[in-house]
Amino acid sequence: MLRRQDRQAPAPAPIAAPGRRCPLSYRYGAEELNRPPAFRAETVYVIGGLYGNPEALDTILAMAAGEKGDVRLVFNGDFNWFNAEPDDMRLINEAVLAHTAIRGNVESEMTAREDGAADCGCNYPPYVSDETVTRSNEIMARLRVTARLFPELSRRLAALPRFMTVAVGSERVGILHGDPESLAGWSFAVEALAPADRELRARLGCSALALTPATTVARWFRAAKVRVFACTHTCLPFAQDFMVDGALHLVINNGSAGMSNFAGSGYGVITRISANPEPPSASLYGIRLEGGLRCDALAVAFSPRRWLARFLRCWPAGSAAYVSYFERLTNGPPFHLQQAARGRVALTR
């Protein structure tokens, strides 16, 4: 038995590598969403993961203009990423900041003070390769250089909130980037939610990943007092309903507005939440909740050809973004539309 003076102090926890960290400033609690709504609207578009794609942005603006009634656009983070050229940086951010936005990890890190190596802030889980993490940090390093050319835009981005609660019709909606505990949380990744998608988890190499149980999701809904959580960050879209205290609630993650989301597809995805109970024509899948609230994933049918040409001018073959994303931009991820409609959520095409 060790004497008191012989006992060793516990080893300090290892410091996570850049790209796998979750800064304290990213953290909050679901109860912080239990606040008066920032605004009320008949219809809200939640636009996550635009990733600096101006072709997708133009398509989304045209979709909103074609809606009947009041439509509010909320960009829920990572609207920057591939827009490392100054003209694209200005174009994307001026357009987004003309609407409502919260910041994602990209906006948080590209405007952070310099304190060492660039960190993409993605908080990547262990099943994402070190090479992917390194390339993301390289992309962030280039974005930071460009962002310094626009101090006023950077100031406005840094001042954006981490989350937002809004009212759609008579229902409250929590708009997040990651999950109800962190701006860069992965608990609302499709591969992380019970019931397990075993095929997807095997393909991603995360079969042993602990699942986020329905009881935890229900606790978050009760704490936030919202009917819907609308999120992004984890790059694969889905919607899944949860029965909480006798009423249907919904988690809907749009994946990416600016990249292909399904194998063989060339379109982005955004979330539409509306007090109008009729499904929109661009719906991929959706659900009507009690009381008439309609929630849908909408296809963003931008021109893949024009977007790819623009991407390659900024990120040619061999660059960090090319190596990480060219395959997804051209062929989509190994994920299928049928996997995105979970529980009572129904495919609409």
C-alpha positions, 0 to 999 in steps of 0.5 A: 500500500502506498503511503500518502507521500508516495502517491502520484498525482493523476496524469493531466488529461491529454490536450486534444489536437487542433480540429478535435477540440471543443473550446469552453466558449462553444459550450452552453446548455439546452436550458439557455434556449428557453428564452423569448423568440428572437422573431416570429414568422410563418415560414423559416428557411434554416440554411446550414453548411453553405460552405461558401457556395454562391451558386447555392446561395443564389438558388436559395434566395430564388426559392425564398422569393417564390414562397407565398407569405412571410419567409425568414432566412436563418443561416445556422453556421458554416456559411464560409469554407471554400470562399477563400478568395477575397471577392468570394469572402465579401460576397458570401458574408455580405449576403448572409449578414443581410439576413439572420445568422448564427455562427458555426465553428468556421465563423468562430475560428476564422475570426478568432485571435491568433494563438498558435496553429489554426484550428478548424473547430470541428471537434471531429470525433475519433472515427474521422481520420487524422489526415482529414483533420489536418486538411481542415486545419489547413483550409482554416489557416487560409480562411483566416488570412483572407478574413483579416482583409475584412476587419468589419465583416470579421467583427460582425461574424464574431458577434453572432450568437451561438444559437437562437430560438424563434417562433414559427406559427405558435411553436418554438424552434431551437436553431443550433449549429451542433447540438444542444450542449455545444456549437460543435457537438456531434450528438445530432449526427445521424450516425450518433442517434438511436436507433443505430443505422448499422450500415452507415456506422459500419461504413464510417467506422464508428460501430462502437460509438455510443448512441445518443439515447431518446431519453437524452433528446427528450431531456433537451427538448424539455429544457429548451421548451422547443418543438423542433431542433434545427441543426447542421454541422455533421454534414449528413442530413436527416429528420427524426421524430421523438415522442416527448410528453405525448407530443411529437417533436423533431430533430432535423439536420440539413447536412449541407446547403452547399454540397451534395448530400446523397450518393449520385446527387448534385444538390444541397439541402436546407430545412423549411419549417412552416405554419402552412401544413402543405408540403412544398414542391421541393420537399425531399422528406418531411413531417406534419406535427400536431397543430399544423407545423410542417417541417421539410428538407428541401433540395437546393438544385444549384448548378454543380457544373458552375459550382465545381468550376468556381471551386477548382479556381480556388482549390485546384487538384492537390489542395487541402479542400480538393483532396477532402471534398472533390469526390463528394462534390462530384459524386456525393457521399455514400449516404442515401435519401432513404436513410435520411427519413427516420421514424415517422418522417416520410419521403416525399419524392 
